[in-house]
Amino acid sequence: VNYSVRAVLARFPTMEAARAAREGAVLEWRKHDAEVREAETKLREAEKAREDAWLNCLRGAANGG
């Protein structure tokens, strides 16, 4: 038994309980994957809109307007 196993067994009664807890956590985490991807897409769209607005402002200044 190494330190990691002792640390796990200090928190969970068995290795099987630790594995079940890990699997449950992974399932819970995966529930949010779609929302994370959607948020990242919205962020990229917002960054693109900000960049486009900045470039349009620079173009307007360069054209004397």
Secondary structure, 3 states (H helix, E strand, C coil): CCHHHHHHHHHCCCHHHHHHHHHHHHHHHHHCHHHHHHHHHHHHHHHHHHHHHHHHHHHHHHCCC
